[in-house]
Amino acid sequence: MNKKPSYEKELQKREILMKDEQTNAWYYEDHITAIVNRARKDGAFDNLEGMGKPLNIDEDLVYNPEKRLHKVMKDNNVLPNWVKLGKEIDVLKEELKSYTVEYNIKKTVESINQKVFQHNLTCPPTAQRMKVNLEDVLKK
């Protein structure tokens, strides 16, 4: 009973079902990984230019994906939506300080809180903002 079912043979043809030569265990491998592994075995990566040399990486950005993203976007003159929303929130908060009519205060607080919600959905965790509490504003 050493016969494999036909679906296993089909998976082997597609390079999805692979056998580990050391442990003799079967495992699944996606198509791209199979291509890269075959190229590695064939020596396609043996004599690459710069092999064994350190990568030229800005050390400030290596462990901080937020800084890296910010630098790439800044270099390409792209402003993320959450930054735009943050600026709009700041403007609305300044306007809120000048209002004395309760209706205007309520509408502005609603608008700020909607923008804060959208901002927090798209910004990095470290840039999250707090909603404005209407009761706190009305007390002032």
N, CA, C and O of each residue as an XYZ file, in Angstrom:
560
protein
N       0.825     -1.193      0.000
C       0.000      0.000      0.000
C       0.865      1.251      0.000
O       0.616      2.177      0.772
N       1.836      1.285     -0.821
C       2.729      2.420     -0.922
C       2.309      3.353     -2.045
O       3.049      4.272     -2.396
N       1.143      3.131     -2.605
C       0.649      3.931     -3.710
C       0.058      5.242     -3.212
O      -0.677      5.275     -2.225
N       0.391      6.320     -3.913
C      -0.172      7.619     -3.557
C      -1.468      7.819     -4.320
O      -1.591      7.385     -5.465
N      -2.431      8.470     -3.697
C      -3.647      8.822     -4.432
C      -3.302      9.772     -5.582
O      -2.284     10.462     -5.532
N      -4.127      9.808     -6.594
C      -3.840     10.601     -7.795
C      -3.764     12.094     -7.500
O      -3.014     12.803     -8.171
N      -4.522     12.603     -6.510
C      -4.455     14.030     -6.215
C      -3.090     14.415     -5.680
O      -2.639     15.533     -5.929
N      -2.409     13.530     -4.950
C      -1.059     13.830     -4.464
C      -0.079     13.903     -5.624
O       0.815     14.750     -5.626
N      -0.237     13.021     -6.617
C       0.622     13.074     -7.802
C       0.389     14.369     -8.563
O       1.332     14.982     -9.064
N      -0.862     14.779     -8.648
C      -1.189     16.030     -9.335
C      -0.572     17.219     -8.597
O      -0.035     18.133     -9.222
N      -0.651     17.199     -7.273
C      -0.050     18.281     -6.495
C       1.465     18.309     -6.667
O       2.066     19.382     -6.705
N       2.086     17.128     -6.772
C       3.521     17.068     -6.991
C       3.882     17.664     -8.348
O       4.899     18.347     -8.471
N       3.066     17.415     -9.359
C       3.314     17.971    -10.686
C       3.266     19.496    -10.635
O       4.029     20.166    -11.330
N       2.393     20.031     -9.832
C       2.245     21.483     -9.705
C       3.254     22.085     -8.725
O       3.262     23.296     -8.503
N       4.093     21.247     -8.146
C       5.093     21.663     -7.162
C       4.446     22.268     -5.925
O       4.982     23.206     -5.335
N       3.312     21.739     -5.538
C       2.653     22.192     -4.316
C       2.966     21.236     -3.176
O       3.209     21.666     -2.048
N       2.962     19.959     -3.463
C       3.265     18.959     -2.443
C       4.714     18.533     -2.615
O       5.082     17.967     -3.645
N       5.534     18.802     -1.612
C       6.967     18.532     -1.696
C       7.364     17.565     -0.594
O       6.686     17.453      0.428
N       8.481     16.863     -0.816
C       8.972     15.919      0.181
C      10.312     16.404      0.703
O      11.238     16.651     -0.070
N      10.411     16.540      2.026
C      11.659     16.944      2.658
C      12.597     15.749      2.631
O      12.273     14.682      3.153
N      13.772     15.934      2.014
C      14.717     14.830      1.849
C      15.326     14.380      3.171
O      15.679     13.210      3.320
N      15.452     15.289      4.130
C      16.058     14.934      5.412
C      15.088     14.190      6.321
O      15.439     13.166      6.908
N      13.863     14.708      6.435
C      12.913     14.093      7.365
C      11.968     13.122      6.674
O      11.237     12.381      7.332
N      11.983     13.129      5.351
C      11.105     12.263      4.557
C       9.630     12.598      4.765
O       8.756     11.763      4.532
N       9.361     13.836      5.207
C       7.984     14.268      5.447
C       7.485     15.091      4.267
O       8.264     15.758      3.586
N       6.178     15.036      4.034
C       5.560     15.810      2.956
C       5.102     17.151      3.496
O       4.633     17.241      4.630
N       5.237     18.201      2.680
C       4.782     19.529      3.066
C       4.310     20.265      1.826
O       4.629     19.880      0.702
N       3.551     21.323      2.040
C       3.021     22.112      0.939
C       3.923     23.328      0.688
O       4.410     23.962      1.624
N       4.130     23.634     -0.589
C       4.977     24.748     -0.972
C       4.303     25.505     -2.116
O       3.845     24.897     -3.083
N       4.244     26.830     -2.001
C       3.609     27.601     -3.066
C       4.513     27.639     -4.304
O       5.691     27.290     -4.235
N       3.952     28.060     -5.412
C       4.642     27.999     -6.692
C       5.895     28.888     -6.732
O       6.939     28.461     -7.225
N       5.797     30.098     -6.226
C       6.933     31.024     -6.253
C       8.082     30.492     -5.407
O       9.237     30.542     -5.829
N       7.777     29.983     -4.219
C       8.813     29.414     -3.363
C       9.486     28.237     -4.046
O      10.700     28.066     -3.939
N       8.708     27.428     -4.744
C       9.276     26.291     -5.468
C      10.246     26.760     -6.547
O      11.304     26.159     -6.734
N       9.892     27.827     -7.255
C      10.764     28.362     -8.296
C      12.067     28.884     -7.688
O      13.151     28.608     -8.201
N      11.956     29.638     -6.595
C      13.150     30.186     -5.941
C      14.026     29.065     -5.407
O      15.246     29.107     -5.564
N      13.420     28.061     -4.776
C      14.201     26.938     -4.241
C      14.903     26.169     -5.348
O      16.050     25.754     -5.181
N      14.229     25.972     -6.481
C      14.845     25.276     -7.613
C      16.018     26.095     -8.153
O      17.070     25.541     -8.471
N      15.838     27.407     -8.257
C      16.918     28.282     -8.737
C      18.101     28.246     -7.776
O      19.253     28.233     -8.210
N      17.822     28.231     -6.464
C      18.889     28.158     -5.467
C      19.675     26.863     -5.630
O      20.906     26.873     -5.595
N      18.960     25.735     -5.810
C      19.634     24.444     -6.001
C      20.464     24.419     -7.275
O      21.513     23.777     -7.325
N      19.993     25.123     -8.312
C      20.699     25.168     -9.592
C      21.860     26.161     -9.584
O      22.605     26.245    -10.560
N      22.025     26.918     -8.488
C      23.149     27.843     -8.362
C      22.916     29.218     -8.931
O      23.874     29.955     -9.164
N      21.666     29.588     -9.165
C      21.369     30.895     -9.758
C      21.761     32.055     -8.848
O      21.945     33.173     -9.331
N      21.893     31.820     -7.551
C      22.213     32.892     -6.609
C      23.662     32.830     -6.121
O      24.035     33.562     -5.204
N      24.473     31.972     -6.720
C      25.824     31.757     -6.215
C      26.781     32.922     -6.472
O      27.603     33.232     -5.609
N      26.697     33.565     -7.616
C      27.676     34.600     -7.970
C      27.015     35.952     -8.217
O      27.295     36.606     -9.221
N      26.167     36.360     -7.334
C      25.497     37.652     -7.478
C      26.433     38.788     -7.101
O      27.265     38.648     -6.204
N      26.290     39.924     -7.798
C      27.101     41.096     -7.498
C      26.765     41.596     -6.091
O      25.593     41.720     -5.734
N      27.774     41.875     -5.316
C      27.580     42.381     -3.967
C      27.335     41.293     -2.933
O      27.075     41.589     -1.766
N      27.417     40.036     -3.356
C      27.174     38.936     -2.417
C      28.207     38.971     -1.290
O      29.406     39.086     -1.547
N      27.749     38.873     -0.063
C      28.624     38.891      1.094
C      28.955     40.281      1.595
O      29.598     40.427      2.635
N      28.523     41.313      0.868
C      28.771     42.683      1.297
C      27.546     43.192      2.054
O      26.428     42.753      1.781
N      27.739     44.114      3.004
C      26.586     44.622      3.762
C      25.678     45.458      2.872
O      26.130     46.098      1.922
N      24.395     45.441      3.195
C      23.429     46.260      2.477
C      23.591     47.712      2.879
O      23.957     48.009      4.016
N      23.324     48.606      1.963
C      23.381     50.036      2.240
C      22.003     50.474      2.724
O      21.133     50.831      1.928
N      21.821     50.440      4.035
C      20.523     50.743      4.638
C      20.700     51.884      5.630
O      21.646     51.896      6.418
N      19.791     52.828      5.583
C      19.797     53.929      6.539
C      19.432     53.355      7.911
O      18.301     52.915      8.118
N      20.374     53.358      8.832
C      20.181     52.721     10.136
C      19.020     53.320     10.925
O      18.397     52.616     11.720
N      18.713     54.605     10.723
C      17.598     55.236     11.429
C      16.265     54.605     11.042
O      15.331     54.584     11.844
N      16.173     54.096      9.831
C      14.895     53.609      9.321
C      14.730     52.101      9.424
O      13.632     51.591      9.200
N      15.783     51.379      9.756
C      15.733     49.920      9.730
C      14.657     49.360     10.646
O      13.877     48.507     10.223
N      14.597     49.812     11.867
C      13.672     49.227     12.832
C      12.427     50.080     13.068
O      11.681     49.842     14.017
N      12.205     51.060     12.218
C      11.042     51.919     12.399
C      10.289     52.049     11.076
O      10.574     52.948     10.285
N       9.333     51.156     10.836
C       8.593     51.196      9.568
C       7.828     52.495      9.360
O       7.636     52.924      8.222
N       7.389     53.124     10.443
C       6.672     54.397     10.305
C       7.590     55.476      9.752
O       7.190     56.242      8.875
N       8.820     55.543     10.258
C       9.782     56.528      9.750
C      10.111     56.237      8.286
O      10.220     57.153      7.470
N      10.266     54.961      7.967
C      10.586     54.583      6.592
C       9.452     55.000      5.657
O       9.695     55.579      4.599
N       8.221     54.705      6.049
C       7.062     55.075      5.239
C       6.998     56.591      5.075
O       6.761     57.099      3.979
N       7.210     57.297      6.167
C       7.168     58.760      6.119
C       8.229     59.299      5.159
O       7.952     60.210      4.379
N       9.437     58.745      5.209
C      10.519     59.203      4.334
C      10.188     58.937      2.868
O      10.382     59.809      2.022
N       9.699     57.760      2.568
C       9.355     57.423      1.183
C       8.261     58.351      0.670
O       8.339     58.855     -0.450
N       7.246     58.571      1.491
C       6.155     59.446      1.076
C       6.634     60.885      0.920
O       6.237     61.572     -0.021
N       7.481     61.344      1.833
C       8.000     62.702      1.750
C       8.861     62.868      0.504
O       8.763     63.878     -0.192
N       9.703     61.880      0.222
C      10.550     61.937     -0.967
C       9.736     61.981     -2.250
O      10.214     62.471     -3.273
N       8.505     61.469     -2.203
C       7.658     61.428     -3.392
C       6.506     62.431     -3.336
O       5.566     62.355     -4.127
N       6.590     63.368     -2.397
C       5.577     64.424     -2.252
C       4.162     63.877     -2.111
O       3.228     64.372     -2.742
N       4.016     62.861     -1.285
C       2.703     62.265     -1.032
C       2.329     62.539      0.416
O       3.113     62.283      1.330
N       1.127     63.060      0.617
C       0.639     63.334      1.958
C      -0.470     62.342      2.272
O      -1.493     62.336      1.588
N      -0.297     61.510      3.279
C      -1.340     60.531      3.596
C      -2.625     61.217      4.052
O      -2.596     62.319      4.602
N      -3.746     60.549      3.816
C      -5.056     61.111      4.161
C      -5.165     61.415      5.646
O      -5.777     62.414      6.025
N      -4.585     60.572      6.497
C      -4.709     60.805      7.935
C      -3.975     62.077      8.365
O      -4.361     62.703      9.352
N      -2.933     62.463      7.647
C      -2.243     63.713      7.968
C      -3.132     64.894      7.598
O      -3.229     65.867      8.346
N      -3.784     64.801      6.431
C      -4.723     65.853      6.020
C      -5.855     65.981      7.040
O      -6.226     67.085      7.436
N      -6.400     64.829      7.462
C      -7.466     64.853      8.461
C      -6.981     65.468      9.765
O      -7.723     66.209     10.411
N      -5.758     65.176     10.157
C      -5.186     65.739     11.378
C      -5.133     67.255     11.322
O      -5.416     67.935     12.308
N      -4.768     67.775     10.161
C      -4.724     69.234     10.002
C      -6.129     69.822     10.071
O      -6.332     70.871     10.682
N      -7.099     69.152      9.449
C      -8.492     69.616      9.513
C      -9.005     69.593     10.949
O      -9.708     70.510     11.372
N      -8.658     68.559     11.693
C      -9.068     68.458     13.100
C      -8.491     69.622     13.902
O      -9.188     70.227     14.717
N      -7.223     69.929     13.669
C      -6.584     71.044     14.385
C      -7.280     72.367     14.089
O      -7.489     73.174     14.995
N      -7.641     72.594     12.828
C      -8.341     73.833     12.450
C      -9.694     73.912     13.144
O     -10.063     74.954     13.687
N     -10.441     72.786     13.123
C     -11.762     72.768     13.767
C     -11.657     72.990     15.274
O     -12.515     73.650     15.861
N     -10.624     72.451     15.902
C     -10.443     72.648     17.343
C     -10.168     74.112     17.665
O     -10.626     74.623     18.688
N      -9.426     74.784     16.798
C      -9.171     76.213     16.998
C     -10.468     77.013     16.836
O     -10.738     77.932     17.608
N     -11.271     76.651     15.817
C     -12.557     77.323     15.604
C     -13.472     77.106     16.799
O     -14.184     78.021     17.214
N     -13.457     75.912     17.346
C     -14.323     75.558     18.468
C     -14.104     76.488     19.662
O     -15.049     76.794     20.390
N     -12.887     76.930     19.861
C     -12.573     77.818     20.983
C     -13.292     79.167     20.888
O     -13.541     79.824     21.899
N     -13.620     79.565     19.662
C     -14.234     80.887     19.488
C     -15.764     80.855     19.550
O     -16.387     81.915     19.604
N     -16.374     79.696     19.545
C     -17.840     79.609     19.528
C     -18.431     79.792     20.913
O     -17.883     79.332     21.915
N     -19.572     80.480     20.943
C     -20.295     80.662     22.202
C     -21.702     80.080     22.112
O     -22.314     79.804     23.144
N     -22.226     79.888     20.908
C     -23.566     79.341     20.715
C     -23.484     77.813     20.794
O     -22.665     77.182     20.126
N     -24.351     77.242     21.625
C     -24.312     75.804     21.880
C     -24.500     74.982     20.606
O     -23.856     73.947     20.436
N     -25.375     75.435     19.716
C     -25.615     74.708     18.469
C     -24.322     74.586     17.652
O     -23.994     73.508     17.156
N     -23.591     75.700     17.517
C     -22.332     75.685     16.766
C     -21.291     74.778     17.427
O     -20.535     74.081     16.750
N     -21.269     74.800     18.735
C     -20.335     73.950     19.486
C     -20.649     72.480     19.221
O     -19.751     71.692     18.923
N     -21.939     72.110     19.329
C     -22.338     70.717     19.122
C     -21.987     70.243     17.708
O     -21.431     69.158     17.537
N     -22.309     71.051     16.702
C     -22.038     70.685     15.305
C     -20.532     70.532     15.056
O     -20.097     69.615     14.359
N     -19.757     71.432     15.630
C     -18.307     71.373     15.432
C     -17.715     70.153     16.139
O     -16.840     69.484     15.590
N     -18.184     69.861     17.343
C     -17.703     68.681     18.068
C     -18.059     67.414     17.290
O     -17.241     66.499     17.191
N     -19.280     67.352     16.734
C     -19.664     66.195     15.906
C     -18.723     66.045     14.713
O     -18.267     64.944     14.403
N     -18.442     67.151     14.056
C     -17.561     67.134     12.890
C     -16.145     66.690     13.278
O     -15.525     65.878     12.591
N     -15.655     67.233     14.381
C     -14.314     66.840     14.860
C     -14.278     65.346     15.144
O     -13.357     64.648     14.718
N     -15.282     64.857     15.864
C     -15.291     63.444     16.246
C     -15.415     62.514     15.043
O     -14.848     61.422     15.049
N     -16.148     62.930     14.014
C     -16.213     62.128     12.791
C     -14.842     62.072     12.117
O     -14.407     61.019     11.651
N     -14.181     63.209     12.075
C     -12.851     63.255     11.459
C     -11.836     62.466     12.293
O     -10.962     61.801     11.737
N     -11.948     62.538     13.619
C     -11.061     61.764     14.495
C     -11.261     60.265     14.247
O     -10.295     59.505     14.192
N     -12.511     59.853     14.098
C     -12.797     58.441     13.831
C     -12.126     57.997     12.536
O     -11.452     56.968     12.508
N     -12.307     58.771     11.455
C     -11.680     58.448     10.156
C     -10.153     58.483     10.266
O      -9.464     57.628      9.710
N      -9.643     59.464     10.979
C      -8.200     59.599     11.193
C      -7.648     58.351     11.868
O      -6.654     57.788     11.409
N      -8.283     57.913     12.955
C      -7.794     56.781     13.732
C      -7.883     55.460     12.973
O      -7.137     54.526     13.270
N      -8.785     55.372     12.001
C      -8.874     54.151     11.197
C      -7.673     53.989     10.277
O      -7.299     52.869      9.930
N      -7.069     55.104      9.881
C      -6.030     55.032      8.857
C      -4.628     55.403      9.329
O      -3.655     55.160      8.615
N      -4.511     55.980     10.505
C      -3.187     56.429     10.955
C      -2.456     55.318     11.701
O      -3.075     54.336     12.112
N      -1.135     55.467     11.880
C      -0.384     54.515     12.712
C      -0.868     54.599     14.161
O      -1.379     55.636     14.584
N      -0.712     53.526     14.910
C      -1.189     53.519     16.306
C      -0.621     54.655     17.151
O      -1.297     55.149     18.053
N       0.586     55.065     16.876
C       1.207     56.122     17.688
C       0.651     57.507     17.374
O       0.926     58.458     18.105
N      -0.128     57.638     16.298
C      -0.677     58.941     15.906
C      -2.169     59.066     16.199
O      -2.811     60.021     15.762
N      -2.721     58.108     16.934
C      -4.152     58.128     17.250
C      -4.505     59.394     18.023
O      -3.693     59.928     18.779
N      -5.733     59.859     17.815
C      -6.224     61.058     18.503
C      -7.436     60.727     19.354
O      -8.141     59.749     19.107
N      -7.662     61.555     20.353
C      -8.817     61.387     21.231
C      -9.989     62.194     20.682
O      -9.808     63.269     20.111
N     -11.195     61.656     20.865
C     -12.390     62.408     20.493
C     -12.593     63.544     21.493
O     -12.094     63.509     22.618
N     -13.330     64.536     21.052
C     -13.633     65.683     21.916
C     -14.923     65.355     22.674
O     -15.909     64.910     22.087
N     -14.892     65.581     23.973
C     -16.053     65.339     24.814
C     -16.903     66.618     24.845
O     -16.448     67.660     25.316
N     -18.131     66.530     24.344
C     -19.003     67.696     24.264
C     -19.262     68.313     25.636
O     -19.281     69.537     25.771
N     -19.460     67.487     26.641
C     -19.740     68.008     27.977
C     -18.575     68.835     28.517
O     -18.774     69.854     29.177
N     -17.370     68.382     28.229
C     -16.186     69.127     28.694
C     -16.103     70.490     28.011
O     -15.734     71.482     28.640
N     -16.442     70.538     26.740
C     -16.400     71.805     25.993
C     -17.481     72.756     26.499
O     -17.237     73.954     26.640
N     -18.681     72.226     26.775
C     -19.776     73.070     27.234
C     -19.514     73.625     28.635
O     -20.006     74.705     28.964
N     -18.758     72.918     29.459
C     -18.429     73.399     30.809
C     -17.530     74.626     30.773
O     -17.589     75.473     31.664
N     -16.704     74.718     29.747
C     -15.764     75.844     29.653
C     -16.512     77.041     29.289
O     -15.928     78.116     29.152
